[in-house]
Amino acid sequence: MANSQAMCTSFKGEILSGIHAFGTTVIRAGTGADTLKAALYLASGSQGAGTTAYAATNEVSGTNYVAGGITVTNATAPTTGGTTGYWTPSASFTWTNVTLATAFDAVLVYNSTQSNKAISVHTFGSQTITAGTFTLTMPTNDSTNALIRIA
Amino acid sequence: MIVTTTKGEMDDSLLEKREGVVDNDNENTNWIEYWLDGELVHRSAHVRMKKPIVSISEVGGFNG
């Protein structure tokens, strides 16, 4: 056995649970998980790595769509597998009986508890919905498929 | 089957049904449309995301 230089796998999982704070952090109201939300964005938008927080600019709008999106079901805590920390929402994102007439192709996952700070942007083929349902089904929550992974 | 449409709930036997699939490295998407007399009255889509967001971590050494 020899020493080896590495990012500790436990740390990767703990980052996702906010255990470590290398910089100034926030006073948390409790030890529970934050409330996360998911909002849809028009194909003409520019959400991406540079997105820092939820904003209504270029968010979709239409019948039965509530600005700010939906609350993410988060029943499964982040974990690790192999040398990867990972997390996946525990239910699909679903917008029911909506009409979204302008093409959209992205969903922003953001932290509603922490000033709507951005987490991730996921893109897909451009869609419109007419008096119908839009569903984003999550990948398998494991170290190779999870929606968010720190490898 | 009853379908929610822009005209209210309708029996699908009255409508023209169109379906499609998109399958690539990023997603598997199924969509369904119902048309009435050339007018789109219902469209739903179901996207299964395949590509995760991966952040690669690295640690620095002291020999640089």
Backbone of each chain as ProteinMPNN parsed JSONL, in Angstrom:
{"seq_chain_A": "MANSQAMCTSFKGEILSGIHAFGTTVIRAGTGADTLKAALYLASGSQGAGTTAYAATNEVSGTNYVAGGITVTNATAPTTGGTTGYWTPSASFTWTNVTLATAFDAVLVYNSTQSNKAISVHTFGSQTITAGTFTLTMPTNDSTNALIRIA", "coords_chain_A": {"N_chain_A": [[0.862, -1.191, 0.0], [0.535, 2.2, -0.774], [0.87, 5.76, -0.435], [-1.376, 7.976, -2.144], [-2.002, 10.644, -4.364], [-4.971, 12.431, -4.359], [-8.342, 13.581, -4.887], [-10.485, 13.327, -2.291], [-12.985, 10.906, -2.265], [-15.158, 10.952, -0.545], [-15.329, 13.655, -0.001], [-16.272, 14.678, -2.409], [-18.901, 13.84, -2.454], [-19.797, 15.128, -0.18], [-19.557, 17.804, -0.831], [-21.792, 18.171, -2.398], [-23.717, 18.121, -0.474], [-23.233, 20.332, 0.977], [-21.397, 20.36, 3.105], [-18.816, 21.298, 3.436], [-17.103, 24.443, 3.598], [-15.16, 26.476, 1.97], [-14.94, 29.107, 1.552], [-16.494, 32.249, 2.511], [-19.59, 31.522, 3.858], [-23.106, 30.776, 4.159], [-25.53, 31.438, 6.753], [-27.298, 28.805, 7.821], [-30.709, 27.811, 8.018], [-31.367, 25.413, 9.081], [-30.72, 21.871, 9.194], [-31.717, 20.591, 7.056], [-32.232, 19.613, 3.593], [-31.864, 21.965, 0.894], [-34.471, 23.752, -0.885], [-35.031, 22.97, -4.145], [-35.526, 24.076, -7.519], [-36.962, 23.892, -10.843], [-36.826, 25.349, -13.978], [-38.06, 26.202, -17.213], [-36.563, 27.172, -20.328], [-36.532, 29.335, -23.175], [-35.627, 28.456, -26.543], [-34.273, 30.463, -27.706], [-32.821, 31.592, -25.727], [-29.982, 32.03, -23.457], [-28.929, 30.361, -21.493], [-26.488, 28.732, -19.481], [-23.14, 27.717, -18.646], [-22.38, 30.148, -17.653], [-24.534, 31.093, -16.251], [-25.771, 32.395, -13.272], [-27.874, 32.597, -11.504], [-31.411, 32.006, -11.127], [-33.459, 33.658, -13.48], [-36.103, 35.537, -14.884], [-35.926, 36.293, -17.486], [-36.198, 35.246, -20.758], [-37.395, 32.918, -19.883], [-39.834, 30.348, -20.345], [-43.297, 30.964, -21.138], [-46.807, 30.686, -20.714], [-50.041, 29.095, -20.956], [-50.986, 27.828, -17.855], [-48.358, 27.526, -17.023], [-46.223, 28.246, -14.436], [-44.31, 30.983, -13.522], [-40.901, 30.656, -12.656], [-40.974, 27.992, -12.381], [-41.093, 24.537, -11.355], [-41.103, 22.755, -8.196], [-38.389, 20.748, -7.329], [-38.379, 17.293, -6.747], [-36.737, 15.934, -4.126], [-35.743, 13.441, -2.734], [-33.716, 11.722, -2.341], [-30.605, 11.6, -0.992], [-27.419, 13.109, -1.883], [-24.715, 10.972, -2.893], [-21.932, 8.654, -3.051], [-20.09, 6.733, -5.442], [-17.775, 4.373, -6.516], [-15.262, 6.517, -7.418], [-16.778, 8.765, -7.57], [-18.9, 11.47, -6.818], [-22.393, 11.933, -6.639], [-25.741, 12.889, -7.714], [-29.251, 12.807, -8.217], [-32.425, 14.109, -9.077], [-35.35, 12.814, -7.475], [-37.686, 12.334, -8.807], [-39.48, 12.69, -11.901], [-39.481, 15.75, -13.822], [-42.383, 17.492, -14.308], [-44.737, 19.166, -16.264], [-48.017, 19.853, -16.433], [-50.843, 19.868, -18.583], [-50.212, 22.219, -20.066], [-49.681, 25.019, -22.252], [-47.188, 25.841, -24.295], [-46.101, 27.787, -26.474], [-43.937, 28.886, -27.757], [-40.797, 27.821, -28.896], [-38.786, 25.826, -26.764], [-35.795, 24.709, -25.102], [-34.303, 24.044, -22.879], [-33.628, 23.379, -19.407], [-33.344, 24.884, -16.296], [-31.876, 24.083, -13.292], [-32.175, 25.151, -10.05], [-31.374, 26.757, -6.883], [-33.733, 27.392, -4.717], [-33.827, 28.035, -2.065], [-31.397, 29.249, -1.492], [-31.203, 32.05, -2.455], [-32.004, 31.676, -5.099], [-29.865, 30.654, -6.545], [-27.977, 29.38, -9.305], [-27.692, 25.97, -10.412], [-27.465, 23.91, -12.43], [-27.669, 23.509, -16.001], [-29.61, 21.948, -18.391], [-29.922, 20.655, -21.601], [-32.064, 19.928, -24.423], [-33.711, 18.534, -27.305], [-35.451, 20.962, -29.231], [-38.704, 21.971, -28.193], [-42.296, 22.323, -28.347], [-45.38, 22.738, -26.605], [-48.77, 21.862, -26.645], [-51.681, 22.313, -25.05], [-50.974, 20.15, -23.437], [-48.742, 17.737, -21.882], [-45.53, 18.13, -20.531], [-42.729, 16.293, -19.918], [-39.783, 15.624, -18.159], [-37.741, 13.044, -17.8], [-35.73, 11.532, -15.355], [-32.29, 10.403, -15.423], [-30.823, 7.199, -14.513], [-29.951, 6.967, -11.113], [-26.919, 6.71, -10.541], [-23.335, 6.186, -10.353], [-22.418, 6.522, -12.931], [-24.448, 7.531, -14.484], [-25.972, 9.479, -13.224], [-27.708, 12.614, -12.795], [-26.232, 14.852, -11.95], [-22.811, 14.861, -11.493], [-19.747, 14.576, -9.76], [-16.751, 13.845, -10.715]], "CA_chain_A": [[0.0, 0.0, 0.0], [1.312, 3.449, -0.829], [0.048, 6.968, -0.465], [-1.687, 8.429, -3.503], [-2.601, 11.968, -4.439], [-6.344, 12.272, -4.844], [-9.487, 14.249, -4.28], [-11.154, 12.272, -1.528], [-14.32, 10.641, -2.784], [-16.153, 11.401, 0.436], [-15.45, 15.099, -0.163], [-17.107, 14.952, -3.586], [-20.294, 13.703, -2.046], [-20.11, 16.13, 0.847], [-19.745, 19.092, -1.511], [-23.186, 18.234, -2.838], [-24.558, 18.319, 0.714], [-22.881, 21.596, 1.629], [-20.712, 20.107, 4.37], [-17.569, 22.071, 3.485], [-17.179, 25.835, 3.159], [-13.805, 27.0, 1.845], [-15.065, 30.56, 1.564], [-17.591, 32.724, 3.342], [-20.802, 30.782, 3.516], [-24.361, 31.35, 4.637], [-26.098, 30.86, 7.969], [-28.403, 27.976, 7.383], [-31.838, 27.79, 8.946], [-31.475, 24.084, 9.653], [-29.84, 20.899, 8.559], [-32.424, 19.963, 5.942], [-31.828, 19.952, 2.232], [-32.473, 23.156, 0.319], [-35.526, 23.57, -1.88], [-34.54, 23.179, -5.504], [-36.6, 24.261, -8.492], [-36.59, 23.69, -12.243], [-37.539, 26.279, -14.857], [-37.814, 25.975, -18.639], [-36.09, 28.359, -21.039], [-36.737, 29.377, -24.616], [-34.483, 28.085, -27.358], [-33.564, 31.699, -28.047], [-32.125, 32.062, -24.532], [-28.535, 31.794, -23.39], [-28.566, 29.721, -20.232], [-25.328, 27.856, -19.62], [-22.169, 27.74, -17.556], [-22.294, 31.496, -17.097], [-25.742, 31.421, -15.492], [-25.474, 32.419, -11.835], [-29.106, 32.519, -10.709], [-32.663, 32.035, -11.884], [-34.007, 34.938, -13.916], [-37.285, 35.331, -15.713], [-35.609, 36.604, -18.878], [-36.188, 34.09, -21.659], [-38.128, 31.764, -19.364], [-41.055, 30.112, -21.114], [-44.547, 31.42, -20.546], [-47.956, 30.135, -21.412], [-51.148, 28.612, -20.131], [-50.719, 26.921, -16.731], [-46.956, 27.51, -16.623], [-45.978, 29.222, -13.37], [-42.95, 31.528, -13.588], [-40.051, 30.079, -11.613], [-40.954, 26.556, -12.597], [-41.648, 23.583, -10.393], [-40.201, 22.295, -7.136], [-37.745, 19.468, -7.62], [-38.497, 16.272, -5.702], [-35.372, 15.603, -3.719], [-35.898, 12.484, -1.633], [-32.529, 10.88, -2.255], [-29.443, 12.435, -0.692], [-26.215, 12.836, -2.678], [-23.911, 9.866, -2.39], [-20.758, 8.383, -3.862], [-19.903, 5.381, -5.955], [-16.438, 4.411, -7.101], [-14.631, 7.769, -6.975], [-17.668, 9.819, -8.067], [-20.036, 11.941, -6.043], [-23.478, 12.142, -7.597], [-27.098, 13.165, -7.23], [-30.299, 12.909, -9.239], [-33.766, 14.303, -8.52], [-35.987, 11.519, -7.273], [-38.902, 12.226, -9.625], [-39.446, 13.434, -13.155], [-40.026, 17.109, -13.859], [-43.593, 17.391, -15.127], [-45.645, 20.299, -16.404], [-49.243, 19.219, -16.913], [-51.868, 20.692, -19.229], [-49.649, 23.535, -20.384], [-49.453, 25.397, -23.637], [-45.933, 26.58, -24.405], [-46.14, 27.901, -27.933], [-42.621, 29.276, -28.283], [-39.887, 26.693, -28.723], [-37.88, 25.838, -25.617], [-34.864, 23.581, -25.201], [-33.402, 23.95, -21.727], [-34.176, 23.482, -18.058], [-32.391, 25.345, -15.286], [-32.091, 23.626, -11.917], [-31.605, 26.192, -9.198], [-31.59, 26.615, -5.442], [-34.717, 28.386, -4.286], [-33.518, 28.417, -0.677], [-30.203, 30.093, -1.471], [-31.31, 33.216, -3.357], [-32.209, 31.217, -6.479], [-28.58, 30.448, -7.214], [-28.032, 28.353, -10.341], [-26.982, 24.708, -10.192], [-27.11, 23.255, -13.689], [-28.535, 23.707, -17.164], [-29.688, 20.727, -19.192], [-30.559, 20.973, -22.877], [-32.71, 18.823, -25.143], [-34.238, 18.993, -28.579], [-36.449, 22.02, -29.094], [-40.07, 21.474, -28.042], [-43.451, 23.14, -27.996], [-46.439, 21.918, -26.022], [-50.102, 22.413, -26.877], [-52.677, 21.673, -24.168], [-50.434, 18.829, -23.155], [-47.839, 17.517, -20.756], [-44.106, 18.028, -20.824], [-42.069, 15.521, -18.859], [-38.353, 15.334, -18.231], [-37.47, 11.878, -16.965], [-34.359, 11.552, -14.861], [-31.489, 9.204, -15.66], [-30.579, 6.342, -13.347], [-29.112, 7.641, -10.119], [-25.721, 5.957, -10.162], [-22.099, 6.948, -10.561], [-22.133, 6.744, -14.342], [-25.6, 8.114, -15.19], [-26.691, 10.471, -12.42], [-27.867, 13.897, -13.475], [-25.094, 15.696, -11.573], [-21.726, 14.015, -10.993], [-18.408, 15.127, -9.559], [-15.94, 12.648, -10.959]], "C_chain_A": [[0.896, 1.239, 0.0], [0.357, 4.628, -0.813], [-0.246, 7.355, -1.912], [-2.39, 9.775, -3.452], [-4.004, 11.86, -5.009], [-7.283, 13.286, -4.209], [-10.271, 13.16, -3.562], [-12.599, 12.112, -2.009], [-15.4, 11.121, -1.822], [-16.402, 12.902, 0.309], [-16.367, 15.45, -1.337], [-18.59, 14.833, -3.243], [-20.708, 14.779, -1.069], [-20.239, 17.532, 0.267], [-21.216, 19.266, -1.879], [-24.155, 18.428, -1.673], [-24.157, 19.552, 1.507], [-22.175, 21.425, 2.959], [-19.49, 21.018, 4.533], [-17.811, 23.501, 3.002], [-15.771, 26.409, 3.143], [-13.807, 28.527, 1.859], [-16.179, 30.96, 2.512], [-18.872, 32.037, 2.912], [-22.032, 31.466, 4.106], [-24.748, 30.716, 5.966], [-27.327, 30.082, 7.551], [-29.484, 27.909, 8.462], [-31.974, 26.444, 9.636], [-30.565, 23.142, 8.909], [-30.505, 20.198, 7.378], [-31.88, 20.386, 4.594], [-32.521, 21.227, 1.772], [-33.62, 22.785, -0.618], [-34.974, 23.917, -3.253], [-35.726, 23.31, -6.456], [-36.059, 24.059, -9.902], [-37.466, 24.575, -13.115], [-37.116, 26.036, -16.305], [-37.445, 27.278, -19.344], [-36.233, 28.214, -22.552], [-35.457, 29.005, -25.357], [-33.665, 29.308, -27.755], [-32.765, 32.243, -26.87], [-30.646, 31.722, -24.551], [-28.123, 31.239, -22.027], [-27.372, 28.788, -20.447], [-24.409, 28.004, -18.429], [-22.088, 29.109, -16.893], [-23.505, 31.919, -16.286], [-25.441, 31.344, -13.991], [-26.718, 32.268, -10.97], [-30.304, 32.472, -11.651], [-33.023, 33.468, -12.256], [-35.157, 34.654, -14.864], [-37.019, 35.616, -17.192], [-35.455, 35.327, -19.693], [-36.79, 32.819, -21.052], [-39.392, 31.569, -20.202], [-42.246, 30.756, -20.4], [-45.691, 30.845, -21.363], [-48.975, 29.617, -20.419], [-50.68, 27.571, -19.115], [-49.244, 26.765, -16.378], [-46.757, 28.618, -15.597], [-44.525, 29.68, -13.447], [-42.139, 31.023, -12.402], [-40.012, 28.566, -11.673], [-41.545, 25.752, -11.458], [-40.61, 23.238, -9.317], [-39.679, 20.901, -7.467], [-37.95, 18.512, -6.445], [-37.101, 15.749, -5.366], [-35.427, 14.696, -2.495], [-34.676, 11.621, -1.428], [-31.294, 11.744, -2.083], [-28.296, 12.128, -1.65], [-25.418, 11.701, -2.053], [-22.687, 9.698, -3.274], [-20.78, 6.937, -4.328], [-18.607, 5.37, -6.74], [-15.72, 5.635, -6.552], [-15.479, 8.962, -7.391], [-18.723, 10.177, -7.026], [-21.164, 12.24, -7.0], [-24.822, 12.353, -6.915], [-28.035, 13.266, -8.423], [-31.624, 13.226, -8.546], [-34.494, 12.968, -8.454], [-37.33, 11.38, -7.978], [-38.71, 13.033, -10.899], [-39.895, 14.872, -12.938], [-41.237, 17.073, -14.801], [-44.394, 18.684, -15.09], [-46.898, 19.766, -17.107], [-50.219, 20.239, -17.482], [-51.393, 22.116, -19.469], [-49.684, 23.76, -21.886], [-48.249, 26.32, -23.665], [-45.65, 26.694, -25.902], [-44.797, 28.265, -28.545], [-41.609, 28.191, -27.932], [-38.947, 26.886, -27.533], [-36.984, 24.606, -25.689], [-33.935, 23.443, -24.005], [-34.185, 24.024, -20.428], [-33.046, 23.909, -17.126], [-32.802, 24.757, -13.944], [-31.416, 24.644, -11.009], [-32.065, 26.026, -7.756], [-32.488, 27.736, -4.943], [-34.407, 28.881, -2.874], [-32.369, 29.422, -0.618], [-30.264, 31.13, -2.589], [-31.405, 32.82, -4.827], [-30.909, 31.002, -7.251], [-28.643, 29.246, -8.149], [-27.221, 27.124, -9.961], [-26.537, 24.112, -11.521], [-28.131, 23.59, -14.768], [-28.47, 22.435, -18.005], [-30.466, 21.054, -20.473], [-31.117, 19.709, -23.522], [-33.217, 19.381, -26.453], [-35.386, 19.97, -28.377], [-37.867, 21.441, -29.099], [-41.079, 22.623, -27.965], [-44.504, 22.193, -27.425], [-47.769, 22.631, -26.239], [-51.123, 21.652, -26.044], [-52.227, 20.277, -23.76], [-49.49, 18.82, -21.973], [-46.404, 17.457, -21.25], [-43.435, 17.358, -19.634], [-40.592, 15.37, -19.166], [-38.088, 14.192, -17.256], [-35.992, 11.837, -16.598], [-33.605, 10.283, -15.255], [-31.358, 8.388, -14.379], [-29.612, 7.033, -12.388], [-27.961, 6.727, -9.698], [-24.487, 6.74, -10.617], [-21.775, 7.215, -12.022], [-23.255, 7.465, -15.077], [-26.27, 9.264, -14.474], [-26.711, 11.833, -13.098], [-26.702, 14.835, -13.175], [-24.03, 14.805, -10.94], [-20.459, 14.835, -10.818], [-17.461, 13.943, -9.609], [-14.481, 12.897, -10.602]], "O_chain_A": [[1.9, 1.288, 0.71], [-0.822, 4.494, -1.14], [0.56, 7.085, -2.803], [-3.257, 10.013, -2.611], [-4.192, 11.244, -6.058], [-7.026, 13.783, -3.112], [-10.673, 12.174, -4.18], [-13.331, 13.093, -2.136], [-16.435, 11.637, -2.246], [-17.526, 13.372, 0.484], [-17.143, 16.403, -1.265], [-19.414, 15.63, -3.691], [-21.83, 15.283, -1.119], [-20.958, 18.364, 0.82], [-21.804, 20.333, -1.704], [-25.292, 18.854, -1.875], [-24.685, 19.79, 2.594], [-22.333, 22.256, 3.853], [-19.175, 21.451, 5.642], [-18.623, 23.736, 2.107], [-15.245, 26.788, 4.188], [-12.787, 29.155, 2.147], [-16.739, 30.127, 3.224], [-19.19, 31.985, 1.724], [-21.967, 32.629, 4.504], [-24.343, 29.594, 6.269], [-28.275, 30.638, 6.997], [-29.196, 27.947, 9.658], [-32.63, 26.345, 10.673], [-29.741, 23.56, 8.095], [-29.911, 19.306, 6.77], [-31.165, 21.381, 4.472], [-33.631, 21.532, 2.208], [-33.719, 21.649, -1.081], [-34.507, 25.033, -3.483], [-36.789, 22.731, -6.229], [-34.847, 24.058, -10.122], [-38.692, 24.555, -13.007], [-35.962, 25.706, -16.581], [-37.95, 28.347, -19.002], [-36.076, 27.132, -23.118], [-34.35, 29.214, -24.859], [-32.49, 29.187, -28.102], [-32.092, 33.265, -27.01], [-30.126, 31.196, -25.534], [-27.085, 31.615, -21.482], [-27.27, 28.134, -21.485], [-24.841, 28.372, -17.337], [-21.766, 29.215, -15.71], [-23.503, 32.998, -15.693], [-24.917, 30.34, -13.508], [-26.618, 31.853, -9.816], [-30.211, 32.851, -12.819], [-32.903, 34.379, -11.437], [-35.166, 33.64, -15.561], [-37.807, 35.222, -18.052], [-34.672, 34.443, -19.345], [-36.699, 31.749, -21.655], [-39.953, 32.54, -20.711], [-42.189, 31.048, -19.206], [-45.548, 30.559, -22.552], [-48.787, 29.695, -19.205], [-50.062, 26.568, -19.471], [-48.904, 25.951, -15.519], [-47.08, 29.778, -15.85], [-43.612, 28.854, -13.437], [-42.636, 30.97, -11.277], [-39.131, 27.932, -11.093], [-42.387, 26.234, -10.701], [-39.407, 23.41, -9.512], [-40.437, 20.004, -7.836], [-37.722, 18.876, -5.291], [-36.396, 15.201, -6.213], [-35.189, 15.132, -1.369], [-34.597, 10.87, -0.455], [-30.977, 12.546, -2.962], [-28.204, 11.017, -2.173], [-25.446, 11.498, -0.839], [-22.439, 10.522, -4.154], [-21.387, 6.06, -3.714], [-18.364, 6.267, -7.547], [-15.583, 5.775, -5.337], [-14.953, 10.063, -7.551], [-19.355, 9.303, -6.433], [-20.915, 12.759, -8.088], [-25.014, 12.049, -5.738], [-27.66, 13.745, -9.493], [-31.908, 12.643, -7.5], [-34.271, 12.092, -9.29], [-38.039, 10.397, -7.761], [-37.881, 13.941, -10.959], [-40.606, 15.17, -11.979], [-41.117, 16.667, -15.957], [-44.689, 19.221, -14.023], [-46.831, 19.289, -18.24], [-50.397, 21.327, -16.934], [-52.071, 23.085, -19.127], [-49.714, 22.818, -22.677], [-48.282, 27.43, -23.134], [-45.04, 25.812, -26.506], [-44.547, 27.984, -29.717], [-41.575, 27.704, -26.802], [-38.391, 27.965, -27.328], [-37.362, 23.585, -26.264], [-32.892, 22.796, -24.102], [-35.249, 24.639, -20.351], [-31.944, 23.363, -17.167], [-33.944, 24.916, -13.512], [-30.238, 24.959, -11.176], [-32.994, 25.279, -7.45], [-32.054, 28.876, -4.771], [-34.7, 30.029, -2.538], [-32.374, 30.334, 0.208], [-29.481, 31.091, -3.539], [-30.936, 33.551, -5.7], [-30.872, 31.153, -8.473], [-29.27, 28.232, -7.841], [-26.2, 27.221, -9.28], [-25.352, 23.838, -11.712], [-29.287, 23.908, -14.487], [-27.387, 21.921, -18.288], [-31.538, 21.656, -20.422], [-30.705, 18.59, -23.214], [-33.153, 20.59, -26.679], [-36.192, 19.816, -27.459], [-38.191, 20.553, -29.887], [-40.747, 23.74, -27.569], [-44.512, 21.0, -27.726], [-47.881, 23.842, -26.043], [-51.395, 20.48, -26.305], [-53.023, 19.338, -23.745], [-49.443, 19.758, -21.177], [-46.104, 16.815, -22.257], [-43.562, 17.806, -18.494], [-40.203, 15.033, -20.284], [-38.197, 14.358, -16.041], [-35.122, 12.079, -17.434], [-34.205, 9.218, -15.404], [-31.738, 8.839, -13.299], [-28.6, 7.602, -12.797], [-28.012, 6.067, -8.66], [-24.6, 7.821, -11.194], [-20.93, 8.06, -12.317], [-23.043, 7.962, -16.183], [-27.077, 9.967, -15.08], [-25.822, 12.156, -13.886], [-26.237, 15.542, -14.069], [-24.3, 14.086, -9.977], [-20.144, 15.69, -11.646], [-17.381, 13.146, -8.674], [-13.649, 12.0, -10.742]]}, "seq_chain_B": "MIVTTTKGEMDDSLLEKREGVVDNDNENTNWIEYWLDGELVHRSAHVRMKKPIVSISEVGGFNG", "coords_chain_B": {"N_chain_B": [[-60.229, 7.02, -25.842], [-59.947, 9.83, -23.79], [-58.802, 13.021, -24.633], [-57.053, 15.888, -23.684], [-57.49, 18.976, -25.16], [-57.027, 21.967, -27.124], [-59.572, 22.631, -27.619], [-60.992, 21.732, -25.553], [-61.866, 18.752, -23.692], [-61.648, 15.855, -25.664], [-62.714, 12.958, -27.503], [-60.34, 10.638, -28.627], [-60.88, 9.336, -30.974], [-61.939, 11.106, -32.692], [-59.915, 12.545, -33.645], [-56.861, 13.2, -35.482], [-53.99, 11.332, -35.062], [-50.571, 11.825, -34.419], [-47.262, 10.668, -34.046], [-43.909, 10.629, -32.722], [-40.38, 9.904, -32.437], [-37.32, 10.818, -30.987], [-34.051, 9.918, -30.804], [-30.957, 10.12, -29.49], [-27.516, 10.746, -28.535], [-27.897, 12.457, -26.442], [-30.542, 12.456, -25.56], [-33.708, 10.718, -25.214], [-36.603, 11.067, -26.787], [-40.092, 11.148, -26.843], [-42.884, 12.137, -28.662], [-46.247, 13.261, -29.025], [-48.964, 14.088, -31.031], [-52.185, 15.55, -31.586], [-54.49, 16.214, -34.079], [-57.036, 18.302, -35.43], [-59.054, 18.685, -38.045], [-56.888, 19.751, -39.526], [-55.743, 21.409, -37.676], [-53.517, 21.837, -35.009], [-54.237, 20.529, -31.947], [-53.413, 19.349, -29.654], [-50.368, 18.705, -28.057], [-47.91, 16.76, -26.645], [-44.847, 16.029, -24.921], [-42.215, 13.84, -24.011], [-39.298, 13.684, -22.473], [-36.381, 11.898, -21.993], [-33.548, 12.349, -20.306], [-30.202, 11.743, -21.173], [-27.566, 12.498, -20.927], [-25.412, 13.237, -18.389], [-24.491, 15.987, -16.222], [-21.176, 16.504, -15.763], [-18.628, 17.172, -13.561], [-15.254, 17.436, -13.518], [-12.891, 16.629, -11.154], [-9.777, 17.791, -9.822], [-6.63, 17.601, -8.183], [-3.912, 19.608, -7.108], [-0.322, 19.24, -7.299], [2.879, 19.521, -5.592], [5.05, 19.866, -7.084], [5.214, 21.469, -9.229]], "CA_chain_B": [[-59.488, 7.723, -24.805], [-60.196, 11.267, -23.763], [-57.584, 13.811, -24.782], [-57.18, 17.324, -23.433], [-57.112, 19.72, -26.356], [-57.332, 23.4, -27.075], [-61.025, 22.735, -27.772], [-61.579, 21.013, -24.433], [-61.622, 17.316, -23.733], [-62.244, 15.22, -26.841], [-62.385, 11.553, -27.705], [-59.27, 10.581, -29.631], [-61.392, 8.788, -32.236], [-62.309, 12.241, -33.535], [-58.701, 13.306, -33.933], [-55.752, 12.543, -36.182], [-52.88, 11.174, -34.127], [-49.226, 11.728, -34.982], [-46.287, 10.38, -33.001], [-42.528, 10.616, -33.177], [-39.326, 9.592, -31.471], [-35.968, 11.318, -31.225], [-33.129, 9.18, -29.942], [-29.561, 10.417, -29.781], [-26.653, 10.593, -27.356], [-28.315, 13.381, -25.384], [-31.911, 12.283, -25.075], [-34.695, 9.898, -25.896], [-37.817, 11.871, -26.689], [-41.31, 10.699, -27.513], [-43.894, 13.185, -28.717], [-47.532, 12.85, -29.588], [-49.802, 15.23, -31.422], [-53.538, 15.308, -32.086], [-54.902, 17.265, -35.005], [-58.464, 18.356, -35.745], [-59.286, 19.47, -39.271], [-55.677, 20.466, -39.907], [-55.284, 22.293, -36.6], [-52.899, 21.161, -33.868], [-55.031, 20.807, -30.745], [-52.729, 18.78, -28.487], [-49.006, 18.186, -28.254], [-47.17, 16.448, -25.431], [-43.514, 15.476, -25.171], [-41.606, 13.158, -22.869], [-37.853, 13.658, -22.722], [-35.519, 11.202, -21.014], [-32.209, 12.896, -20.481], [-29.171, 10.714, -21.091], [-26.217, 13.01, -20.688], [-25.309, 13.935, -17.108], [-23.517, 17.055, -16.064], [-20.039, 15.937, -15.045], [-17.548, 18.068, -13.203], [-14.053, 16.641, -13.261], [-12.1, 17.223, -10.07], [-8.342, 17.565, -9.86], [-5.87, 18.196, -7.092], [-2.585, 20.032, -7.54], [0.815, 18.717, -6.564], [3.84, 20.521, -5.124], [6.262, 19.737, -7.88], [5.059, 22.246, -10.448]], "C_chain_B": [[-59.768, 9.221, -24.912], [-58.868, 12.029, -23.783], [-57.903, 15.274, -24.466], [-56.685, 18.08, -24.654], [-57.424, 21.201, -26.153], [-58.825, 23.657, -27.218], [-61.768, 22.127, -26.58], [-61.285, 19.528, -24.552], [-62.371, 16.685, -24.902], [-61.86, 13.748, -26.868], [-61.365, 11.456, -28.839], [-59.735, 9.996, -30.961], [-61.78, 9.897, -33.215], [-61.094, 12.979, -34.082], [-57.715, 12.482, -34.751], [-54.554, 12.527, -35.249], [-51.554, 11.08, -34.884], [-48.247, 11.52, -33.822], [-44.879, 10.4, -33.582], [-41.569, 10.316, -32.047], [-38.037, 10.247, -31.925], [-35.057, 10.582, -30.263], [-31.704, 9.492, -30.381], [-28.753, 10.303, -28.49], [-27.145, 11.42, -26.176], [-29.661, 13.033, -24.762], [-32.651, 11.187, -25.835], [-36.03, 10.589, -25.69], [-38.951, 11.236, -27.481], [-42.304, 11.849, -27.513], [-45.153, 12.651, -29.393], [-48.355, 14.107, -29.887], [-51.195, 14.725, -31.819], [-53.976, 16.519, -32.897], [-56.403, 17.139, -35.264], [-58.652, 19.274, -36.94], [-58.081, 20.343, -39.604], [-55.131, 21.397, -38.855], [-54.694, 21.452, -35.461], [-53.664, 21.529, -32.601], [-54.418, 20.192, -29.488], [-51.328, 18.355, -28.905], [-48.372, 17.974, -26.89], [-45.814, 15.881, -25.818], [-42.961, 14.917, -23.869], [-40.13, 12.976, -23.202], [-37.16, 12.888, -21.61], [-34.089, 11.65, -21.266], [-31.171, 11.802, -20.267], [-27.837, 11.254, -20.602], [-26.155, 13.769, -19.368], [-24.365, 15.12, -17.193], [-22.381, 16.493, -15.221], [-19.008, 17.018, -14.787], [-16.344, 17.225, -12.825], [-13.215, 17.34, -12.197], [-10.628, 16.885, -10.229], [-7.718, 18.144, -8.601], [-4.481, 18.539, -7.612], [-1.511, 19.368, -6.709], [1.75, 19.845, -6.152], [5.105, 20.52, -5.963], [6.19, 20.567, -9.156], [5.93, 23.499, -10.468]], "O_chain_B": [[-59.814, 9.784, -26.006], [-57.94, 11.71, -23.04], [-58.904, 15.817, -24.931], [-55.573, 17.841, -25.126], [-58.004, 21.61, -25.146], [-59.295, 24.768, -26.97], [-62.994, 22.017, -26.583], [-60.531, 19.108, -25.43], [-63.558, 16.937, -25.11], [-60.827, 13.345, -26.333], [-61.508, 12.105, -29.876], [-59.05, 10.147, -31.972], [-61.93, 9.657, -34.412], [-61.22, 13.912, -34.875], [-57.726, 11.251, -34.723], [-54.15, 13.559, -34.713], [-51.437, 10.345, -35.865], [-48.39, 12.121, -32.758], [-44.687, 10.212, -34.783], [-41.897, 10.452, -30.868], [-37.704, 10.23, -33.11], [-35.264, 10.617, -29.05], [-31.299, 9.17, -31.498], [-29.255, 9.819, -27.476], [-26.834, 11.105, -25.027], [-29.892, 13.287, -23.58], [-32.268, 10.792, -26.936], [-36.527, 10.689, -24.569], [-38.784, 10.842, -28.635], [-42.54, 12.467, -26.475], [-45.115, 11.729, -30.208], [-48.417, 15.044, -29.091], [-51.346, 13.612, -32.322], [-53.852, 17.668, -32.471], [-56.96, 16.042, -35.31], [-58.436, 20.483, -36.854], [-58.227, 21.523, -39.923], [-54.156, 22.107, -39.103], [-55.302, 20.48, -35.014], [-53.73, 22.7, -32.226], [-54.861, 20.485, -28.377], [-51.127, 17.738, -29.951], [-48.304, 18.896, -26.077], [-45.648, 15.324, -26.904], [-43.204, 15.446, -22.785], [-39.768, 12.212, -24.097], [-37.333, 13.19, -20.43], [-33.505, 11.361, -22.31], [-31.247, 11.035, -19.307], [-27.073, 10.548, -19.942], [-26.773, 14.825, -19.232], [-23.554, 15.233, -18.112], [-22.6, 16.054, -14.092], [-18.572, 17.701, -15.714], [-16.414, 16.398, -11.916], [-12.875, 18.514, -12.339], [-10.281, 15.81, -10.718], [-8.25, 19.092, -8.025], [-3.941, 17.833, -8.463], [-1.744, 18.979, -5.565], [1.426, 21.016, -6.352], [6.113, 21.113, -5.58], [7.007, 20.394, -10.061], [5.902, 24.254, -11.44]]}, "name": "protein", "num_of_chains": 2, "seq": "MANSQAMCTSFKGEILSGIHAFGTTVIRAGTGADTLKAALYLASGSQGAGTTAYAATNEVSGTNYVAGGITVTNATAPTTGGTTGYWTPSASFTWTNVTLATAFDAVLVYNSTQSNKAISVHTFGSQTITAGTFTLTMPTNDSTNALIRIAMIVTTTKGEMDDSLLEKREGVVDNDNENTNWIEYWLDGELVHRSAHVRMKKPIVSISEVGGFNG"}
